[in-house]
């Protein structure tokens, strides 16, 4: 059992790395995308909304494959480094784009949920657009988006296993390799993998719940 846990824990670090990098890039990128979808420039807003619909309407697994293999299939130079590092970079790009689109809709709902009267009052006081956003809108938006954002972050924990579709050896792939090995208790490996995911999800859910409670003073 200890050998199984050691093999899984090594692969689990890749899941954690993919999780962290996705949030690092997707959270700010989602805000940029939400601004684009709310832009007063109709062509830009329409283009961004169409892109978001396409990403949200297609499976993440398909997007990972297209981003990793697409350039080569189109006769272009492969932009990804060779080996496992290239597969990891492609997976991070695919995850960041996918989750940025989901986050953008959450951001958009939070921004539009702030009463316009407060923004108008800020303008009367002489605040510029950026000042109004950071000092009035953003603080109220953050509290509104934490619950739906928590659901997406928890889903991301489980979605990291989809990186295996392009050969990335994350924890789920390692568990399948252990199951396929002769004289190995396969059910133990699967149970241990499930435990890793459960504990990871519990930690993330606990952290998001604490964040939501800490923002209760906005009520």
GITAVEN-V182783 format. One record per residue. RES is the residue in one letter. SS is DSSP state (H for helix, E for strand, L for the rest). OMEGA is omega in radians with two decimals (none if undefined). Layout:
RES|SS|OMEGA + RES|SS|OMEGA
//
This chain:
X|L|-3.13 + X|H|3.11 + X|H|3.12 + X|H|-3.13 + X|H|3.12 + X|H|3.14 + X|H|3.14 + X|H|-3.11 + X|H|3.09 + X|H|3.11 + X|H|-3.11 + X|H|3.10 + X|H|3.10 + X|H|3.06 + X|H|3.14 + X|H|3.12 + X|H|3.12 + X|H|3.11 + X|H|-3.08 + X|H|-3.12 + X|H|3.11 + X|H|3.12 + X|H|-3.12 + X|H|-3.10 + X|H|-3.02 + X|H|-3.10 + X|H|3.10 + X|H|3.14 + X|H|3.10 + X|H|3.12 + X|H|3.10 + X|H|3.14 + X|H|3.13 + X|H|3.07 + X|H|3.12 + X|H|-3.13 + X|H|3.11 + X|L|-3.09 + X|L|3.08 + X|L|3.06 + X|L|-3.02 + X|H|3.12 + X|H|3.12 + X|H|3.13 + X|H|3.13 + X|H|3.13 + X|H|-3.13 + X|H|3.13 + X|H|3.11 + X|H|3.11 + X|H|3.13 + X|H|3.12 + X|H|-3.14 + X|H|-3.13 + X|H|-3.13 + X|H|-3.08 + X|H|3.13 + X|L|-3.09 + X|L|3.09 + X|H|3.14 + X|H|3.12 + X|H|3.14 + X|H|3.11 + X|H|-3.13 + X|H|-3.11 + X|H|-3.12 + X|H|-3.11 + X|H|-3.06 + X|H|-3.04 + X|H|-3.12 + X|H|3.14 + X|H|3.14 + X|H|3.12 + X|L|3.12 + X|L|3.14 + X|L|3.04 + X|L|-3.13 + X|L|-3.09 + X|L|-3.04 + X|L|3.06 + X|L|-3.13 + X|L|3.07 + X|H|-3.08 + X|H|3.12 + X|H|3.11 + X|H|3.10 + X|H|3.13 + X|H|3.13 + X|H|3.13 + X|H|3.13 + X|H|3.13 + X|H|3.12 + X|H|-3.13 + X|H|3.14 + X|H|-3.10 + X|H|3.13 + X|H|-3.12 + X|H|-3.07 + X|H|3.06 + X|H|3.12 + X|H|3.08 + X|H|3.12 + X|H|-3.10 + X|H|3.11 + X|H|3.08 + X|H|3.09 + X|H|-3.10 + X|H|3.11 + X|H|3.13 + X|H|-3.14 + X|H|-3.12 + X|H|3.11 + X|L|3.09 + X|L|-3.11 + X|L|-3.13 + X|H|3.13 + X|H|3.13 + X|H|3.10 + X|H|3.12 + X|H|3.11 + X|H|3.11 + X|H|3.11 + X|H|3.10 + X|H|3.13 + X|L|3.07 + X|L|3.12 + X|L|3.08 + X|L|3.13 + X|H|3.10 + X|H|3.12 + X|H|3.11 + X|H|-3.11 + X|H|-3.03 + X|H|-3.07 + X|H|-3.08 + X|H|-3.01 + X|H|-3.00 + X|H|-3.08 + X|H|3.13 + X|H|3.13 + X|H|-3.07 + X|H|-3.13 + X|H|-3.11 + X|H|-3.01 + X|H|-3.07 + X|H|-3.13 + X|H|3.11 + X|H|3.11 + X|H|3.11 + X|H|3.13 + X|H|3.14 + X|H|-3.13 + X|H|3.10 + X|H|3.08 + X|H|3.13 + X|H|3.12 + X|H|-3.12 + X|H|-3.11 + X|H|-3.14 + X|H|3.12 + X|H|-3.12 + X|H|3.11 + X|H|-3.14 + X|H|-3.08 + X|H|3.09 + X|H|3.03 + X|L|3.08 + X|L|-3.07 + X|L|3.04 + X|L|-2.96 + X|H|-3.12 + X|H|3.07 + X|H|3.12 + X|H|3.12 + X|H|3.11 + X|H|3.09 + X|H|3.12 + X|H|3.12 + X|H|-3.11 + X|H|-3.13 + X|L|3.11 + X|L|3.09 + X|L|3.12 + X|L|3.11 + X|L|-3.03 + X|H|-3.11 + X|H|3.10 + X|H|3.14 + X|H|3.13 + X|H|3.12 + X|H|3.13 + X|H|3.10 + X|H|3.09 + X|H|3.12 + X|H|3.09 + X|H|-3.14 + X|H|-3.11 + X|H|-3.13 + X|H|3.12 + X|H|3.12 + X|H|-3.13 + X|H|3.14 + X|H|-3.14 + X|H|-3.13 + X|H|3.13 + X|H|-3.14 + X|H|-3.14 + X|H|3.11 + X|H|3.09 + X|H|3.12 + X|H|3.13 + X|H|3.12 + X|H|-3.11 + X|H|3.14 + X|L|-3.08 + X|H|-3.11 + X|H|3.07 + X|H|-3.10 + X|L|none
//
